[in-house]
Amino acid sequence: MVLWDVHARVTEHVRDCRDSGYQRAPDRQNAHHDEARSDRRCCRDAAVCAPMSLTLNTDSRGTGGTPVLFVHSFAGDLTHWSAAQEHLKTARRSVAFDVSGHGASPAALGRYTIQELAKDVAAVANSQGLEHFLLVGHSAGAQIAAEYAGLYPQRVKALGLIDAPPAPGAVPKEHVQRLRAAVETDPYGTIERFWRAGPFVGSRAETQLKLLTSLHRLPRKAAIELTESGLEYDATAPLRSYTGPKFAIVTPNNDAELSLHNAVPGFRHAVIKGTGHWIHLDDPQGFSQALDLFLPP
């Protein structure tokens, strides 16, 4: 299907709902788009609910309880949450998905920004029938989750941020500018060097290999644009708008004054030692135990 056809189909979905005073996103489940469904949900905010890509790959496990929707990191995929989903499936439903341009999901139709990728959360929640849910995101996925929760607080019963990037000011502007310039010319090499200097410290070899493999499969456009967006994004505003329960699970290096859970009031948090940035991959059992402390029924 050519890009024009994709755009035309997405435009048609929006037009269908406009007549009734709503905007609608196409439903997407397990990489299948069912145009014949009559129960598609209309969304009141097209800026959030228009999809980033036509289909998204999802993994739903378990039943019962308030469901959990997981959002993976930059250069991650839904398998990052496999251990957590297995842990939860006897007590509640959980859904993980590949963000646009990652894993088995197709490339985005627009730019790769935190704000645009929040549309993926909206589309998955709607297609999976999640009226109210617990939203958990890691790293850039935490920024995406914060953006969605700030826009749709009534749907998010609790918000969990896993080793999220810090609040503005934590990283000197000069360092951010150098990193952005380097990413534009050599995204893969720059990100790998950045990871080895910080996020990979304490990580298992298997975790590092998994992330590096995913990184080099990521479209160049996604690597550049999402890195730039993540560096610019300020999660403190949506987090202050979201007044529901908030929790954070972090590494010791991310428990500073300008870490989000300390910069924004209302967070409970836990610190897990002995891992790198990908806590849930390096210590699945410890992460699941910490998650149990914070998830409401």
C-alpha angles and dihedrals in degrees: 000000000000121000091251090058091050091050091048093052093048090048090051091054091052092047091052091062098036091075090060094047096259138093121229136204123208113258115246128189129163091346093301123120112204108195092178097066112116096195099067112145121242117220126215095217116052091187089067103030103046103103125249091216135008097250136017129200112237140183119203120186136173132008139243134036125059105319123241122223113202125204117196129215134262108296090011133114140205093275088074086078098045096105092046091048092050089049093051102039097090091056107031146357120267132187127199126180143184110252116231111290093015133099112338095340119105125250119280121267092220138021123318104245134141090246093050094047090054083073088066090059090051093048095048093046090052097044091047093048095243105159093168125010148155111259120209124178135176125216107317085006087060089056090049091049091049091051092052094045091051090054098040107026093153091066097047112079093184135357124218124192117195113203091326122190112269130258120276113287097037091099117047114249092235090058092049091050093050091048093050092049092049093048091054092058101033111011099168097044093043094050093046091052090047092051093049091051095052128348094047093054105113094011124131118252089243091056093050093049091048092052096044091050091051092045094057091048092053115104111256090235091055093047093053101038098043092047090051092047093048091051091052100040120108110202095181094084098055091040090057089049091053107076099177125103113304130191137173134203111198146163119251090256090059098054097090133125093270096042105121096245089056097038094053120053122236103046128132112199146183129205119217116198130205099039139094126238093293095069096168091055097043096044110016094168095049091046093050091049091051091047090054090058093061108032112099120218 
